[in-house]
Amino acid sequence: MRIIPAIDIIDGKCVRLTKGDYDTKKIYNENPLEVAKEFEANGIQYLHLVDLDGAKSKHIVNHKILESIASKTNLKVDFGGGLKSDDDLRIAFESGANQITGGSIAANNPEVFLKWLEKYGPEKIILGADCNNRKIATNGWLEASNLDVVDFIKDYETKGVQYVICTDIAKDGMLQGTSNDLYKEIVSESKVKLIASGGVASVKDIELVKDLGCEGAILGKAIYEGNISLKELQKLC
């Protein structure tokens, strides 16, 4: 299973939120590239980079940070946050993204998301399925929908999606464990490559989602708060 640390960006800085609430912002490092290089130095190969300014603004904002990390490390970067137009996607890939994640666009404008899927292929386009009480949330988690997360994933699987990042917003940043019942349901009802996100607090949580059949696990605050050391991640990798 892939271990995928997250770097969330606001104002060019590495931050974390709790339950996606922008008012809970905590800055961990002024230099995201420095954080990325430290991950790479400890055997990490993948990075989940989130443009929180972009998610709020509904267009790509922090592509220069993506470009810096992609050009100065060998990390395979999955980039998301605010990707709403063909131009946003072009900028993300030209800036060095290995994959992009589309969540709000998939919920609100499926025609565009499916066009991306056809143009770039399912290896490059990840479906972002972020939910609160099983309902898909959009636009930096600031807006709710009536879409059930499992139905949402299964529907897109029939349309060619292979990779899915699923975040249970109630778990995100809480360091209280992952949404294992939900992941178990997704894995049992679909064949997507599921990447668990939100709530990872310990190595045990990573092992649990691996046992459930998840293809990857994204973790953020557990690293930044020292719950999981980079040496521990190095062993897992």
Order of alpha helices (4+ residues) and beta strands (2+ residues): beta-beta-beta-alpha-beta-alpha-alpha-beta-alpha-beta-alpha-alpha-beta-beta-beta-alpha-beta-alpha-beta-alpha-beta-alpha-alpha
